Amino acid sequence: MADNSHHNSINKVSFAGLLISLGIVFGDIGTSPLYVFKAIMGQGAIQKDLVLGGLSCVFWTLTLQTTVKYVWITLRADNKGEGGILSLYSLVRKRAPWLIFPAMIGAATLLADGMITPAITISSAIEGLDLKFPGLPTVPIVVTIISLLFIIQRFGTSVVGKVFGPLMTIWFSIIGIIGLSHLHLAPEVMKAINPYYAFHILITYPHSLLLIGAVFLCTTGAEALYSDMGHCGKNNIRISWIYVKITLILNYFGQGAWLLTQEGRVLGGENPFYSIMPDWFIGYGIAIATIAAVIASQAMISGSYTLISEAVRLNIWPKVAIRYPSEHKGQLYVPSINLILWVGCMIVIWVFEESSRMDAAYGLAINLTVLMTTILMGYFLAMKKVNRVLIAVFLVAYFVIELTFLIGNGVKIAHGGWLTLMLATALFGTMYCWYTARKIKNRFVNFININKYYPIISELSEDKSVPPYASHLVYLTSANFKSEIEAKIIYSIINKKPKRADVYWLVHVDVMDHPHTKEYSIDQLIPGKLIRVDFKLGFREEQRISLLFRKVVEEMVKKGEIDITSQYDTLRKHNIPGDFKFVVLEKVLSKTNQMTWIEKVIMDIYGYLKKMSLSEEKGFGLDSSFVTIERVPLNFPQTSEVHLIRKD
C-alpha cells in the first residue's frame, strides 16, 4: 500500500510539482543553448546551409530523442514512481542475466557525465564575463562555484528544488523571449523545421561527424530527466516539458536567425547565445546563465546519488554511507560520490580549462547511456506485451539514431573524449569487479540441509555444560530457502566454539524489483528455538536491519509468538529481556588454484574495494555494540593436491 500511495502522490500534477520539475529535472537540457550552436559553428565562417542544417538537426533531435523516446515512451517504464537506468534494469533483470552489463555500462557512463556537466555548463556561463571584462581569468571562478555547489549537497535537493524552481522558470522565460525577439531578423530560419535540411547537411557537409557530435549536446540532459522521475513524477515532467521545449526551440531559432544575418563572418570565440542579448542585459544574462548552469549541475549530481544508492542495493557498487538530509521521499546524499564527482570535475577543468575544449569530452559518455537505455527499454516493452512490430520499429529507429550519434561522438576521442572513456571505464571496472567478485564468492558458498541439525541445535540450547553465549543469537543468511543454511553458520554455532543461546535467529534480506517494498515473513523452524525472518526490501530502501529486526521481535512478543525474557534466574524473576547478539561472518577466500588468473585479479581488486567500503555490520545498519565479527574461510585447499612422504 505504501508503494501505491507514494506512486499516486508523486504522479499527481501540482503547481509545486511542476515548479520542482523545472528546478531539478531540466537543468542540464535547459542550459544546452549556452554551448550547442557555438560547437556547431566551430571556428569556420558562418554558412547558411550549416545554420539551417544544424538547426534542423537540433529541432528533430529534441523531438525524436527527448520528446518521443524519453518523455513519451521511457517515462512509461515507471517502477512504482521511480525512474533511471537501474530502476529500469530492476524491472527487466529476470528476463535475461546478461542485462546487468548494459545496466552497468549505462550507470558508469551516466556517472562520468556527472563529472563533465558541471565543468562545461558553468564554464560556458562564466566565460560570458569576457564580454564585459576581456582577459579575466575565469577558471578560478568556475572552480569556486563548483566547489561551493558540492559543499551545499549535504542540505538535500528538496531545498535546492524549491529555491531553483522559480529561478529556472525565469531562465526559460528569458531565453524564450530573447530568441523570439530575433526571429524577425531572418524569418527564413523557420525552414529548419523541414527535416530535409538536416539530411542535406549531414550528406553534403565535409565535417558531418563533428556536426553530429555537436548536435547531440542538445539532448544530453534527457537521461537525467528520466533519473529524476522519482523526485517529481512523470506527469509533472511531461507537462512542464511542453513549456521547456517551446522556450528552447525559440532560443535556438533566435540564435539561428542572428547567425543568418552574420553569414560569411568568422565567429572566433564569440558565443551566439550571448550575442543575441541586448548590450544592457548581458550582465544580467551572465548572472542568470550561471544560476541555470548550477541547476544543470545539480540535476546530474542528485541523479548520481540516486544511481549509487540503487547500485549498492543491487550489489554492483561497494557499500557506502548514504545519508538522508531531509524527510522528503527520495532525497539523499552520498558523501563518497560527492567527493568522487568533485575530483572528476576538477580533473576536467584542469585538463581542458575552456568550455570550447570540453565539448570534445562531453556527450560521448551520455551517448552510451542512452544506447543502453534503448536496449533495456526493448525488454521492458516486450514485458508489457507491446506488439513485436512496434518494438522492432522502436529498436531499429533508435539504434540507427544513437549509433549515428555514437560514431559522431567517436571522432571526439582523440580531442578529449579519451578522458570521458577513462573516467567511465574506471567506474565500470569498479562495478564489474564488485559484481563479479560476489559471483565468484557465491560459487564457494556451501549450502546444506538445515533439517538434520534441528536436534543438535535444540539440545545445544538446553545444554548447561556449554557456557551461554547470548540469550538471542542472530545470523545473517544468504540462503534463499528456509530448508537451507550456509555450512559456515552451522560451523560457527557447533564447531568453531559451541554457542549456546536460548533462541537462534536467521535473518535473510531479499532486494525486490520494486523500489519501496517493506515486508517480512516469519518461519518457526524449531518453535521457540530456531526462527527465520525474511525481509523483502525495495532497492531504494535503507537496510537498517537492527531497527527492522527489533520491530519484528516487538510484534512477535506482542502477539505471544515468542518469549524473550532472560533465562537467568535473577533476570527472569524481574521479567528482564535477554540480550541479543548478531554474528557477522566475514567470508575470506583462501588462495586457491580453483580460480583463473583473471578471477584472482578481480578478487584482489575486490579486496581493495572492500577495505574502502563500509563494513558488513555498518552496511546492514547493525549496532556495533551487539555485533561479533567472525572470519571464516570460504574454501579449503584440497589435501589431494599436497604430496608428502612419511618416513618412520
ZAMARGU-4260 file (C-alpha; in steps of 0.2 Angstrom, whole numbers, plus 5000, padded with zeros to 4 digits):
<rodrens>
0) 5000/5000/5000 | 5014/5012/5004 | 5021/5009/4987 | 5005/5013/4978 | 5001/5029/4989
5) 5019/5036/4986 | 5017/5031/4967 | 5000/5040/4966 | 5005/5056/4976 | 5021/5058/4966
10) 5012/5057/4949 | 4999/5069/4954 | 5000/5085/4944 | 5003/5101/4956 | 5010/5118/4954
15) 5023/5113/4967 | 5027/5098/4957 | 5029/5107/4941 | 5040/5120/4949 | 5052/5107/4957
20) 5052/5099/4940 | 5059/5115/4932 | 5071/5116/4946 | 5078/5099/4947 | 5074/5089/4931
25) 5078/5101/4916 | 5093/5110/4922 | 5105/5100/4911 | 5095/5100/4895 | 5089/5118/4899
30) 5107/5125/4898 | 5111/5117/4881 | 5108/5133/4871 | 5124/5140/4880 | 5136/5129/4870
35) 5127/5119/4856 | 5127/5132/4842 | 5145/5138/4847 | 5150/5120/4845 | 5140/5118/4828
40) 5148/5133/4821 | 5166/5129/4826 | 5180/5140/4820 | 5175/5142/4802 | 5165/5156/4793
45) 5146/5156/4795 | 5137/5147/4781 | 5118/5147/4778 | 5117/5129/4774 | 5126/5125/4791
50) 5115/5136/4801 | 5099/5129/4794 | 5105/5111/4793 | 5112/5112/4811 | 5096/5120/4817
55) 5085/5106/4809 | 5096/5093/4817 | 5094/5101/4834 | 5075/5103/4832 | 5072/5084/4826
60) 5084/5078/4840 | 5075/5086/4853 | 5058/5080/4845 | 5064/5062/4842 | 5076/5059/4856
65) 5070/5069/4870 | 5051/5071/4867 | 5047/5054/4859 | 5059/5042/4867 | 5061/5049/4884
70) 5045/5060/4888 | 5033/5049/4879 | 5040/5031/4879 | 5054/5029/4893 | 5044/5038/4906
75) 5031/5024/4905 | 5045/5012/4912 | 5039/5019/4929 | 5045/5007/4943 | 5032/5012/4957
80) 5036/5031/4954 | 5055/5029/4951 | 5065/5031/4936 | 5083/5029/4929 | 5093/5016/4921
85) 5095/5005/4936 | 5076/5006/4940 | 5073/5001/4923 | 5085/4986/4925 | 5076/4981/4941
90) 5060/4979/4931 | 5068/4968/4917 | 5083/4959/4926 | 5074/4942/4927 | 5071/4941/4908
95) 5090/4939/4904 | 5105/4938/4916 | 5116/4947/4903 | 5106/4963/4905 | 5117/4968/4920
100) 5130/4973/4908 | 5121/4987/4898 | 5114/4992/4916 | 5132/4994/4922 | 5138/5002/4907
105) 5124/5015/4907 | 5126/5018/4925 | 5145/5021/4924 | 5144/5032/4909 | 5130/5042/4917
110) 5141/5045/4932 | 5155/5050/4921 | 5144/5063/4913 | 5140/5069/4930 | 5158/5074/4931
115) 5158/5084/4915 | 5141/5093/4916 | 5146/5105/4930 | 5163/5109/4922 | 5156/5113/4904
120) 5140/5122/4909 | 5147/5133/4922 | 5162/5137/4912 | 5151/5141/4897 | 5141/5153/4908
125) 5156/5162/4917 | 5166/5164/4901 | 5152/5176/4896 | 5161/5188/4908 | 5175/5190/4894
130) 5162/5202/4885 | 5162/5214/4900 | 5180/5210/4907 | 5191/5205/4892 | 5206/5194/4898
135) 5198/5190/4915 | 5204/5173/4921 | 5188/5163/4923 | 5195/5146/4929 | 5197/5151/4947
140) 5179/5157/4947 | 5172/5141/4940 | 5182/5131/4952 | 5175/5141/4967 | 5157/5140/4961
145) 5158/5121/4958 | 5166/5118/4975 | 5153/5128/4984 | 5139/5118/4974 | 5146/5101/4981
150) 5148/5108/4998 | 5129/5113/4999 | 5124/5095/4994 | 5123/5089/5012 | 5107/5100/5014
155) 5097/5090/5002 | 5090/5093/4985 | 5072/5096/4991 | 5078/5113/4997 | 5088/5116/4981
160) 5072/5111/4971 | 5061/5124/4980 | 5074/5138/4978 | 5079/5134/4960 | 5062/5131/4953
165) 5057/5149/4952 | 5074/5154/4946 | 5073/5141/4932 | 5056/5147/4927 | 5064/5164/4925
170) 5078/5157/4915 | 5067/5148/4902 | 5056/5163/4900 | 5071/5174/4897 | 5079/5163/4884
175) 5062/5160/4875 | 5058/5179/4874 | 5076/5183/4868 | 5075/5170/4855 | 5058/5175/4849
180) 5063/5194/4848 | 5076/5189/4835 | 5065/5178/4823 | 5060/5194/4813 | 5078/5196/4808
185) 5078/5181/4796 | 5060/5173/4795 | 5068/5160/4783 | 5075/5152/4798 | 5059/5143/4801
190) 5063/5132/4786 | 5074/5122/4798 | 5058/5113/4804 | 5059/5104/4787 | 5069/5088/4790
195) 5076/5090/4773 | 5089/5102/4779 | 5095/5090/4792 | 5098/5076/4779 | 5105/5088/4767
200) 5119/5095/4779 | 5123/5078/4785 | 5126/5071/4767 | 5135/5087/4760 | 5144/5094/4775
205) 5163/5088/4775 | 5164/5088/4794 | 5147/5080/4796 | 5153/5068/4810 | 5159/5083/4820
210) 5142/5091/4817 | 5133/5076/4823 | 5144/5076/4839 | 5140/5094/4842 | 5121/5092/4839
215) 5120/5078/4852 | 5124/5090/4865 | 5106/5097/4864 | 5099/5081/4872 | 5112/5076/4885
220) 5100/5080/4899 | 5087/5068/4893 | 5094/5053/4904 | 5094/5065/4919 | 5076/5069/4916
225) 5071/5050/4917 | 5083/5048/4933 | 5074/5062/4942 | 5056/5055/4939 | 5055/5049/4957
230) 5058/5067/4963 | 5044/5075/4953 | 5033/5062/4945 | 5031/5058/4926 | 5015/5069/4924
235) 5023/5084/4931 | 5039/5081/4920 | 5028/5079/4904 | 5018/5094/4907 | 5032/5106/4911
240) 5042/5099/4896 | 5030/5107/4884 | 5035/5124/4891 | 5053/5120/4892 | 5054/5113/4874
245) 5045/5129/4867 | 5057/5140/4875 | 5072/5130/4870 | 5066/5130/4852 | 5063/5148/4852
250) 5081/5152/4858 | 5089/5140/4846 | 5079/5148/4831 | 5083/5165/4838 | 5102/5161/4838
255) 5099/5154/4820 | 5091/5170/4814 | 5105/5180/4821 | 5118/5169/4813 | 5110/5170/4796
260) 5112/5189/4797 | 5131/5186/4800 | 5134/5175/4785 | 5152/5174/4780 | 5159/5181/4796
265) 5170/5170/4807 | 5164/5169/4825 | 5180/5165/4833 | 5177/5163/4852 | 5161/5173/4851
270) 5146/5164/4858 | 5129/5166/4848 | 5120/5164/4865 | 5127/5180/4872 | 5127/5189/4855
275) 5108/5189/4854 | 5107/5198/4871 | 5105/5217/4871 | 5121/5225/4877 | 5112/5232/4893
280) 5106/5215/4898 | 5122/5205/4896 | 5127/5207/4914 | 5110/5200/4920 | 5111/5187/4907
285) 5128/5180/4913 | 5121/5180/4931 | 5106/5171/4926 | 5115/5159/4915 | 5127/5155/4929
290) 5112/5151/4941 | 5105/5140/4927 | 5122/5131/4925 | 5122/5127/4943 | 5105/5120/4942
295) 5111/5109/4927 | 5125/5103/4938 | 5113/5099/4952 | 5102/5088/4940 | 5117/5077/4937
300) 5123/5077/4955 | 5106/5072/4963 | 5104/5059/4949 | 5121/5052/4953 | 5116/5050/4972
305) 5101/5040/4967 | 5110/5030/4955 | 5123/5024/4968 | 5110/5021/4981 | 5102/5009/4969
310) 5119/5001/4964 | 5123/4997/4982 | 5106/4988/4985 | 5108/4979/4968 | 5126/4973/4973
315) 5135/4982/4959 | 5144/4995/4969 | 5153/4994/4986 | 5143/4998/5002 | 5145/5016/5005
320) 5137/5028/5018 | 5120/5035/5012 | 5113/5050/5021 | 5095/5057/5021 | 5096/5075/5024
325) 5078/5079/5023 | 5061/5070/5026 | 5057/5072/5008 | 5055/5055/4999 | 5069/5051/4988
330) 5081/5064/4994 | 5098/5058/4999 | 5116/5062/5000 | 5131/5051/4997 | 5147/5059/5004
335) 5159/5047/4994 | 5151/5050/4977 | 5151/5069/4981 | 5170/5068/4983 | 5172/5057/4968
340) 5161/5069/4957 | 5170/5084/4963 | 5188/5077/4960 | 5182/5072/4942 | 5176/5090/4939
345) 5192/5097/4945 | 5202/5085/4933 | 5191/5090/4918 | 5194/5109/4922 | 5212/5106/4924
350) 5214/5096/4908 | 5203/5107/4897 | 5202/5124/4905 | 5190/5131/4892 | 5172/5126/4888
355) 5176/5125/4870 | 5189/5112/4873 | 5177/5102/4885 | 5165/5100/4870 | 5176/5086/4864
360) 5174/5076/4880 | 5156/5080/4883 | 5142/5069/4875 | 5152/5053/4872 | 5148/5046/4889
365) 5129/5050/4889 | 5128/5043/4872 | 5132/5026/4878 | 5120/5028/4892 | 5105/5032/4880
370) 5110/5017/4870 | 5110/5006/4885 | 5093/5013/4890 | 5086/5008/4872 | 5092/4990/4875
375) 5083/4989/4892 | 5068/4998/4885 | 5066/4984/4871 | 5065/4971/4885 | 5053/4982/4895
380) 5041/4984/4880 | 5042/4965/4877 | 5037/4963/4896 | 5022/4974/4894 | 5017/4963/4879
385) 5018/4978/4866 | 5016/4972/4848 | 5033/4965/4842 | 5032/4975/4826 | 5031/4991/4836
390) 5046/4985/4847 | 5056/4982/4832 | 5052/4999/4824 | 5057/5007/4841 | 5073/4997/4842
395) 5079/5000/4824 | 5074/5018/4824 | 5084/5022/4840 | 5098/5011/4836 | 5101/5020/4820
400) 5099/5037/4828 | 5110/5033/4843 | 5123/5023/4834 | 5125/5038/4822 | 5127/5050/4836
405) 5140/5037/4844 | 5150/5037/4828 | 5150/5057/4828 | 5155/5057/4846 | 5168/5044/4842
410) 5178/5057/4832 | 5180/5067/4848 | 5190/5053/4857 | 5207/5060/4851 | 5202/5078/4855
415) 5197/5074/4873 | 5184/5060/4873 | 5198/5049/4879 | 5195/5057/4896 | 5177/5053/4896
420) 5181/5035/4892 | 5194/5034/4905 | 5183/5040/4919 | 5168/5029/4913 | 5180/5014/4912
425) 5186/5016/4929 | 5168/5017/4936 | 5163/5002/4925 | 5178/4992/4931 | 5173/4996/4949
430) 5155/4989/4946 | 5161/4974/4936 | 5174/4969/4949 | 5162/4971/4964 | 5148/4961/4954
435) 5159/4948/4948 | 5169/4945/4964 | 5152/4942/4973 | 5148/4929/4960 | 5165/4921/4962
440) 5162/4920/4981 | 5145/4913/4979 | 5152/4899/4969 | 5162/4893/4985 | 5147/4895/4997
445) 5141/4878/5003 | 5123/4877/5007 | 5117/4862/5017 | 5100/4855/5023 | 5096/4863/5040
450) 5083/4850/5045 | 5096/4837/5051 | 5103/4849/5063 | 5087/4853/5072 | 5090/4840/5086
455) 5108/4846/5089 | 5103/4865/5089 | 5088/4861/5101 | 5099/4851/5113 | 5113/4864/5112
460) 5101/4877/5118 | 5097/4867/5133 | 5115/4860/5136 | 5120/4868/5153 | 5138/4861/5151
465) 5141/4874/5137 | 5143/4891/5144 | 5129/4903/5137 | 5135/4914/5123 | 5119/4925/5122
470) 5101/4924/5125 | 5097/4928/5107 | 5110/4924/5094 | 5106/4932/5076 | 5115/4927/5060
475) 5113/4935/5043 | 5110/4921/5030 | 5110/4922/5011 | 5101/4906/5009 | 5085/4909/4999
480) 5076/4894/5005 | 5071/4890/5023 | 5077/4872/5021 | 5095/4878/5018 | 5109/4886/5028
485) 5127/4890/5024 | 5138/4877/5031 | 5149/4891/5039 | 5134/4896/5050 | 5132/4878/5057
490) 5151/4878/5059 | 5151/4894/5069 | 5137/4888/5080 | 5143/4870/5083 | 5161/4868/5079
495) 5171/4884/5080 | 5166/4887/5098 | 5149/4879/5103 | 5137/4894/5106 | 5123/4891/5117
500) 5108/4903/5116 | 5090/4902/5121 | 5084/4907/5103 | 5094/4906/5087 | 5088/4918/5073
505) 5092/4918/5055 | 5089/4934/5045 | 5088/4935/5026 | 5086/4951/5016 | 5079/4950/4998
510) 5081/4965/4987 | 5065/4967/4977 | 5062/4974/4960 | 5050/4987/4967 | 5058/5002/4975
515) 5049/5005/4991 | 5043/4987/4997 | 5044/4984/5016 | 5038/4967/5020 | 5043/4952/5031
520) 5038/4934/5035 | 5042/4923/5049 | 5046/4904/5050 | 5047/4895/5067 | 5059/4881/5061
525) 5061/4875/5079 | 5047/4883/5089 | 5054/4895/5101 | 5072/4889/5097 | 5076/4892/5079
530) 5067/4906/5070 | 5070/4913/5052 | 5065/4931/5047 | 5064/4935/5029 | 5064/4954/5024
535) 5058/4959/5007 | 5065/4977/5005 | 5064/4988/4989 | 5080/4993/4980 | 5078/5011/4987
540) 5075/5006/5005 | 5089/5008/5018 | 5094/4991/5025 | 5093/4996/5044 | 5092/4978/5049
545) 5095/4981/5068 | 5079/4993/5068 | 5069/4982/5057 | 5073/4966/5067 | 5069/4975/5083
550) 5052/4979/5076 | 5049/4961/5071 | 5053/4955/5088 | 5042/4968/5097 | 5027/4962/5086
555) 5031/4944/5089 | 5031/4947/5108 | 5015/4957/5107 | 5006/4943/5098 | 5013/4930/5111
560) 5024/4921/5097 | 5040/4922/5107 | 5046/4924/5125 | 5062/4935/5125 | 5063/4935/5144
565) 5080/4931/5150 | 5083/4913/5156 | 5095/4918/5170 | 5085/4916/5187 | 5088/4933/5194
570) 5083/4942/5177 | 5069/4931/5174 | 5062/4934/5191 | 5062/4953/5187 | 5055/4950/5169
575) 5070/4957/5161 | 5073/4953/5142 | 5088/4943/5137 | 5102/4951/5127 | 5103/4950/5108
580) 5120/4947/5099 | 5122/4947/5080 | 5136/4937/5072 | 5143/4943/5056 | 5153/4930/5046
585) 5166/4939/5036 | 5170/4926/5022 | 5188/4925/5017 | 5193/4917/5001 | 5209/4907/5003
590) 5222/4907/4990 | 5217/4893/4978 | 5221/4885/4961 | 5202/4884/4958 | 5201/4901/4950
595) 5208/4908/4934 | 5221/4922/4934 | 5208/4935/4929 | 5197/4929/4943 | 5212/4931/4955
600) 5215/4949/4949 | 5196/4953/4951 | 5197/4946/4969 | 5212/4956/4973 | 5203/4972/4967
605) 5188/4967/4977 | 5199/4966/4992 | 5205/4984/4990 | 5187/4990/4987 | 5181/4981/5002
610) 5194/4989/5013 | 5187/5006/5007 | 5169/5002/5008 | 5158/5001/5024 | 5160/4985/5034
615) 5146/4972/5034 | 5138/4977/5050 | 5138/4996/5045 | 5131/4991/5028 | 5117/4982/5036
620) 5114/4996/5049 | 5119/4985/5064 | 5123/4992/5081 | 5142/4988/5083 | 5140/4985/5101
625) 5129/4970/5098 | 5140/4963/5084 | 5153/4949/5084 | 5164/4948/5068 | 5170/4930/5064
630) 5182/4927/5050 | 5178/4911/5041 | 5187/4903/5026 | 5175/4901/5011 | 5186/4887/5004
635) 5199/4875/5010 | 5214/4870/4999 | 5212/4852/4993 | 5223/4840/5003 | 5223/4829/4987
640) 5235/4842/4979 | 5248/4840/4993 | 5261/4827/4991 | 5270/4821/5007 | 5282/4807/5010
645) 5281/4799/5028 | 5297/4792/5035 | 5297/4782/5051
</rodrens>
